[in-house]
């Protein structure tokens, strides 16, 4: 190393930026926890007033805002007052398209516990979460961390809201009279499908905790209740039989065997000719590779799963007994894999 000159190259800057990414995530979470975006409102606000509104010393709040402004989150006008940017507005709960709870879900306390163990997970391929907490991820979440489970519920709702119209537009339901939304959460996608197709009946299946706040259109007395059935059940085991169409959105991130088992359950429940639509974030087809590859690693840590490649998912689909008919983009994050349950082979 003697005589080596270390220069501040663009490569050095990029690596430093990656190494300190956790600090940026923490700053974003702090802004959400302090409700800075809501406190700022729609008019420029000086530091003293803003600090009073969020209950923080002006000096430390200024440091937080300075770090976030480097990334386009909040800005200052010519008078030094703080104003919103397009990004900071999305941290407001009342903003259309808000991702406030997606930000919180991505930075929950359990995430900070898992990331330092990534090297171990890469070496072994084992789930880290269970070893740390003595329970699998979802049972732990609902029994020991209900606040985090509530954040997950709202985050999934925000994510679903962003993609619901694109999903509805991408599904071919011609000739179908019934559809099952498997592990469909609050049922926003199912409700949108029923609104689009007046002759369609729908069934929503998910765990009881996920169904606590079902879309009001699907509840008793709701606008779509006469054509909707809500079933509290584990969608990995209990699939409603005899539907024309089955929709599985963003639920196949488990290990491969669990994915195949779930799809085989769908095949057994559905009759020959039934359509099965899988909506997934495919890692090699993603238009947002930074998101997809990072989520792939987080899924390894918390549930022992991961994001699928198109080739890998296609192989699992075929192992489960489904025929792949087509694959196409849904939006910037999701792809649709259209499948059919084939007729039994002739003996």
C-alpha positions as CSV (number, residue, x, y, z in Angstrom):
1,X,0.0,0.0,0.0
2,X,3.0,2.3,0.3
3,X,2.8,5.1,-2.2
4,X,-0.8,4.3,-3.2
5,X,-2.8,7.5,-3.8
6,X,-6.4,7.3,-2.8
7,X,-8.6,9.6,-4.8
8,X,-12.3,10.5,-4.3
9,X,-13.5,9.0,-7.5
10,X,-17.1,8.6,-8.5
11,X,-16.8,4.9,-7.6
12,X,-15.8,5.9,-4.0
13,X,-18.7,8.3,-3.8
14,X,-21.2,5.6,-5.0
15,X,-19.9,3.1,-2.5
16,X,-20.1,5.6,0.4
17,X,-23.6,6.4,-0.7
18,X,-24.6,2.8,-0.5
19,X,-22.9,2.2,2.8
20,X,-24.8,5.1,4.4
21,X,-28.2,4.2,2.9
22,X,-29.4,3.1,6.3
23,X,-29.0,6.7,7.5
24,X,-31.2,8.0,4.7
25,X,-33.9,5.4,5.5
26,X,-33.7,6.3,9.2
27,X,-34.1,10.0,8.4
28,X,-37.2,9.3,6.2
29,X,-38.7,7.3,9.0
30,X,-38.0,10.0,11.6
31,X,-39.8,12.6,9.4
32,X,-42.8,10.3,9.2
33,X,-42.8,9.6,13.0
34,X,-42.6,13.3,13.7
35,X,-45.4,14.1,11.2
36,X,-43.2,16.7,9.6
37,X,-45.1,16.5,6.3
38,X,-48.5,17.0,7.9
39,X,-47.1,19.9,10.1
40,X,-45.7,21.7,7.1
41,X,-49.0,22.0,5.3
42,X,-49.4,23.9,2.1
43,X,-47.7,27.2,3.0
44,X,-44.0,28.0,3.6
45,X,-43.1,27.7,7.2
46,X,-40.1,28.9,9.1
47,X,-37.9,26.6,11.2
48,X,-39.1,27.9,14.6
49,X,-42.8,27.4,13.8
50,X,-42.2,24.0,12.2
51,X,-40.2,22.8,15.2
52,X,-42.9,23.9,17.6
53,X,-45.5,22.0,15.6
54,X,-43.6,18.8,15.6
55,X,-42.3,19.2,19.2
56,X,-38.5,19.1,18.4
57,X,-35.6,21.6,19.0
58,X,-35.1,23.8,15.9
59,X,-31.4,22.8,15.7
60,X,-31.9,19.1,15.4
61,X,-35.0,19.4,13.2
62,X,-32.9,21.6,10.8
63,X,-30.3,18.8,10.6
64,X,-32.9,16.2,9.8
65,X,-34.4,18.4,7.1
66,X,-31.0,19.2,5.7
67,X,-30.3,15.5,5.2
68,X,-33.6,14.9,3.5
69,X,-33.4,17.9,1.2
70,X,-30.3,16.4,-0.3
71,X,-32.6,13.7,-1.7
72,X,-35.4,16.0,-2.8
73,X,-37.6,15.4,0.3
74,X,-38.6,18.9,1.4
75,X,-37.0,22.2,0.2
76,X,-36.5,25.8,1.2
77,X,-37.7,28.9,-0.6
78,X,-35.7,32.1,-1.0
79,X,-36.6,33.3,2.5
80,X,-35.3,30.1,4.1
81,X,-38.8,28.8,4.9
82,X,-39.6,25.1,4.3
83,X,-41.9,24.0,1.5
84,X,-43.1,20.7,0.2
85,X,-41.6,18.8,-2.8
86,X,-43.4,16.1,-4.8
87,X,-41.6,13.5,-2.7
88,X,-42.3,15.0,0.7
89,X,-46.1,15.4,0.0
90,X,-46.3,11.6,-0.4
91,X,-45.4,11.3,3.3
92,X,-48.7,13.0,4.2
93,X,-51.4,10.6,5.1
94,X,-54.1,12.7,3.4
95,X,-52.2,13.0,0.1
96,X,-53.6,11.0,-2.8
97,X,-51.0,8.3,-3.6
98,X,-49.4,8.6,-0.1
99,X,-46.7,6.0,0.7
100,X,-46.4,7.0,4.4
101,X,-47.1,3.5,5.6
102,X,-45.0,1.9,3.0
103,X,-42.1,4.0,4.3
104,X,-42.9,2.9,7.9
105,X,-43.2,-0.8,6.9
106,X,-39.9,-0.7,5.1
107,X,-38.2,0.6,8.2
108,X,-40.0,-1.2,11.1
109,X,-37.8,-2.1,14.1
110,X,-37.6,-5.7,13.1
111,X,-36.0,-4.7,9.8
112,X,-33.0,-3.1,11.6
113,X,-32.6,-6.3,13.6
114,X,-32.4,-8.5,10.5
115,X,-30.1,-6.7,8.1
116,X,-26.9,-7.2,10.2
117,X,-27.4,-11.0,9.8
118,X,-27.5,-10.9,6.0
119,X,-24.1,-12.6,5.6
120,X,-25.2,-15.5,7.7
121,X,-28.4,-15.9,5.7
122,X,-26.4,-15.9,2.5
123,X,-24.0,-18.5,3.8
124,X,-26.7,-20.8,5.1
125,X,-29.8,-20.0,3.1
126,X,-31.8,-20.1,6.4
127,X,-34.4,-17.7,7.6
128,X,-32.9,-15.4,10.2
129,X,-36.2,-14.1,11.7
130,X,-37.3,-17.4,13.3
131,X,-33.9,-17.9,14.9
132,X,-33.9,-14.4,16.4
133,X,-37.5,-14.4,17.7
134,X,-38.5,-18.1,18.2
135,X,-41.5,-17.7,15.9
136,X,-42.1,-17.5,12.2
137,X,-42.5,-14.0,10.9
138,X,-46.3,-13.7,10.5
139,X,-47.2,-15.4,13.8
140,X,-44.8,-13.2,15.6
141,X,-46.1,-10.1,14.0
142,X,-49.7,-10.7,15.0
143,X,-48.9,-11.9,18.5
144,X,-45.9,-9.9,19.7
145,X,-45.9,-6.8,17.4
146,X,-49.5,-5.8,16.7
147,X,-48.5,-2.2,15.9
148,X,-46.2,-3.5,13.2
149,X,-49.0,-5.7,11.9
150,X,-51.2,-2.7,11.6
151,X,-48.5,-0.8,9.7
152,X,-48.2,-3.8,7.3
153,X,-52.0,-3.7,6.8
154,X,-51.9,0.0,5.8
155,X,-48.8,-0.4,3.7
156,X,-50.4,-3.3,1.7
157,X,-53.5,-1.1,1.2
158,X,-51.4,1.8,-0.1
159,X,-49.4,-0.6,-2.4
160,X,-52.6,-2.2,-3.7
161,X,-54.2,1.2,-4.3
162,X,-51.3,2.2,-6.5
163,X,-51.7,-0.8,-8.7
164,X,-55.4,-1.7,-8.6
165,X,-56.5,0.1,-11.8
166,X,-53.7,-1.4,-13.8
167,X,-54.5,-4.9,-12.5
168,X,-58.2,-4.6,-13.4
169,X,-57.2,-3.3,-16.8
170,X,-54.9,-6.2,-17.4
171,X,-57.2,-9.1,-16.5
172,X,-59.3,-10.9,-19.2
173,X,-62.5,-11.9,-17.5
174,X,-64.5,-12.4,-20.6
175,X,-67.1,-15.2,-20.1
176,X,-66.2,-15.5,-16.4
177,X,-69.1,-15.6,-13.8
178,X,-67.0,-16.0,-10.7
179,X,-63.6,-14.9,-9.4
180,X,-61.6,-15.7,-6.2
181,X,-59.1,-13.2,-4.9
182,X,-56.7,-15.5,-3.0
183,X,-55.0,-13.7,0.0
184,X,-56.6,-10.5,-1.3
185,X,-56.3,-8.4,1.9
186,X,-59.0,-5.8,2.2
187,X,-60.4,-6.7,-1.2
188,X,-59.8,-3.4,-3.1
189,X,-58.9,-5.3,-6.2
190,X,-61.9,-7.6,-6.0
191,X,-64.2,-4.7,-5.4
192,X,-62.8,-2.9,-8.5
193,X,-63.3,-6.1,-10.6
194,X,-66.9,-6.4,-9.5
195,X,-67.5,-2.8,-10.3
196,X,-66.0,-3.3,-13.8
197,X,-67.9,-6.5,-14.5
198,X,-71.6,-6.3,-13.3
199,X,-72.3,-10.0,-14.0
200,X,-69.4,-11.2,-11.9
201,X,-69.5,-12.8,-8.4
202,X,-66.4,-12.6,-6.2
203,X,-64.9,-14.4,-3.3
204,X,-62.3,-12.9,-1.0
205,X,-60.1,-15.2,1.0
206,X,-57.5,-14.2,3.6
207,X,-56.5,-14.7,7.2
208,X,-58.9,-13.3,9.8
209,X,-56.5,-10.5,10.8
210,X,-56.2,-9.3,7.2
211,X,-60.0,-9.2,6.8
212,X,-60.7,-6.9,9.8
213,X,-61.0,-3.9,7.6
214,X,-62.5,-5.3,4.4
215,X,-63.5,-2.7,1.7
216,X,-66.8,-1.3,2.7
217,X,-68.3,-2.1,-0.7
218,X,-67.9,-5.8,0.1
219,X,-69.3,-5.8,3.6
220,X,-72.9,-6.6,4.5
221,X,-75.0,-3.7,3.2
222,X,-72.3,-2.5,0.9
223,X,-72.8,-1.7,-2.7
224,X,-71.3,-5.0,-3.9
225,X,-72.2,-7.2,-1.0
226,X,-74.9,-9.2,-3.0
227,X,-72.1,-10.4,-5.3
228,X,-69.3,-10.9,-2.8
229,X,-68.4,-13.6,-0.3
230,X,-65.7,-13.0,2.3
231,X,-64.0,-16.2,3.8
232,X,-61.5,-16.0,6.7
233,X,-59.0,-18.8,6.0
234,X,-55.4,-19.5,5.3
235,X,-55.1,-19.1,1.5
236,X,-52.1,-21.5,1.4
237,X,-54.5,-24.3,2.4
238,X,-58.1,-23.3,1.9
239,X,-59.0,-22.4,-1.7
240,X,-62.7,-21.9,-2.6
241,X,-63.6,-24.5,-5.3
242,X,-65.2,-24.2,-8.7
243,X,-64.4,-20.6,-9.6
244,X,-63.8,-19.5,-13.2
245,X,-60.9,-17.3,-12.3
246,X,-58.4,-17.3,-9.5
247,X,-56.2,-14.2,-8.7
248,X,-53.1,-14.4,-6.6
249,X,-51.4,-11.0,-6.2
250,X,-47.9,-10.7,-4.6
251,X,-48.3,-13.7,-2.3
252,X,-45.8,-16.1,-3.8
253,X,-42.7,-14.8,-2.1
254,X,-42.3,-17.8,0.2
255,X,-39.8,-20.6,-0.4
256,X,-40.3,-22.7,-3.6
257,X,-42.0,-25.6,-2.0
258,X,-44.6,-23.4,-0.3
259,X,-45.2,-21.6,-3.6
260,X,-45.8,-25.0,-5.4
261,X,-48.0,-26.2,-2.6
262,X,-50.2,-23.1,-2.9
263,X,-50.5,-23.4,-6.6
264,X,-51.3,-27.1,-6.4
265,X,-54.1,-26.2,-4.0
266,X,-55.5,-23.8,-6.6
267,X,-55.3,-26.5,-9.3
268,X,-57.2,-29.0,-7.0
269,X,-59.9,-26.4,-6.2
270,X,-60.3,-25.2,-9.7
271,X,-61.8,-27.2,-12.6
272,X,-60.1,-27.8,-15.9
273,X,-60.2,-24.6,-18.0
274,X,-60.2,-22.3,-15.0
275,X,-58.0,-19.2,-15.5
276,X,-55.3,-18.5,-12.8
277,X,-53.7,-15.0,-12.9
278,X,-50.5,-14.5,-10.9
279,X,-49.5,-10.8,-10.4
280,X,-45.9,-10.6,-9.1
281,X,-42.8,-8.4,-9.0
282,X,-40.5,-10.5,-11.1
283,X,-36.9,-9.7,-10.3
284,X,-35.3,-10.1,-13.7
285,X,-38.2,-8.4,-15.5
286,X,-38.5,-5.5,-13.0
287,X,-38.4,-1.9,-14.2
288,X,-37.3,-1.0,-10.6
289,X,-34.3,-3.3,-10.0
290,X,-33.1,-1.5,-6.9
291,X,-36.5,-2.1,-5.2
292,X,-36.8,-5.7,-6.4
293,X,-33.3,-6.8,-5.5
294,X,-33.4,-5.3,-2.0
295,X,-36.8,-6.8,-1.3
296,X,-35.5,-10.1,-2.5
297,X,-32.8,-10.0,0.3
298,X,-35.3,-8.8,2.9
299,X,-37.6,-11.7,2.1
300,X,-34.7,-14.1,2.5
301,X,-34.3,-12.7,6.0
302,X,-37.8,-12.6,7.3
303,X,-39.7,-15.5,5.6
304,X,-37.0,-17.5,3.9
305,X,-38.4,-16.6,0.5
306,X,-37.5,-14.2,-2.3
307,X,-38.5,-12.6,-5.5
308,X,-38.9,-14.9,-8.5
309,X,-37.3,-14.7,-11.9
310,X,-39.6,-15.3,-14.8
311,X,-37.9,-18.6,-15.6
312,X,-37.9,-19.7,-11.9
313,X,-41.6,-18.9,-11.4
314,X,-42.6,-20.5,-14.7
315,X,-40.9,-23.7,-13.6
316,X,-42.8,-23.7,-10.2
317,X,-46.0,-23.0,-12.0
318,X,-45.5,-26.0,-14.3
319,X,-44.5,-28.2,-11.3
320,X,-47.8,-27.3,-9.8
321,X,-49.7,-28.5,-12.8
322,X,-50.6,-25.2,-14.5
323,X,-50.1,-24.2,-18.1
324,X,-48.5,-20.8,-18.7
325,X,-50.3,-18.9,-21.4
326,X,-48.8,-15.4,-21.4
327,X,-46.7,-12.9,-19.4
328,X,-47.0,-9.2,-19.7
329,X,-46.2,-6.0,-17.6
330,X,-49.0,-4.6,-15.4
331,X,-47.2,-1.4,-14.3
332,X,-43.8,-0.2,-13.2
333,X,-43.5,-2.9,-10.5
334,X,-45.7,-5.8,-11.5
335,X,-46.1,-8.5,-14.2
336,X,-49.0,-10.7,-15.0
337,X,-48.5,-14.4,-15.6
338,X,-51.7,-15.8,-17.1
339,X,-52.2,-19.5,-16.6
340,X,-54.9,-22.2,-17.2
341,X,-55.7,-25.3,-15.4
342,X,-55.3,-28.0,-18.1
343,X,-57.7,-30.9,-18.7
344,X,-56.6,-34.2,-17.2
345,X,-54.3,-36.2,-19.4
346,X,-56.1,-39.0,-21.3
347,X,-55.3,-42.4,-19.9
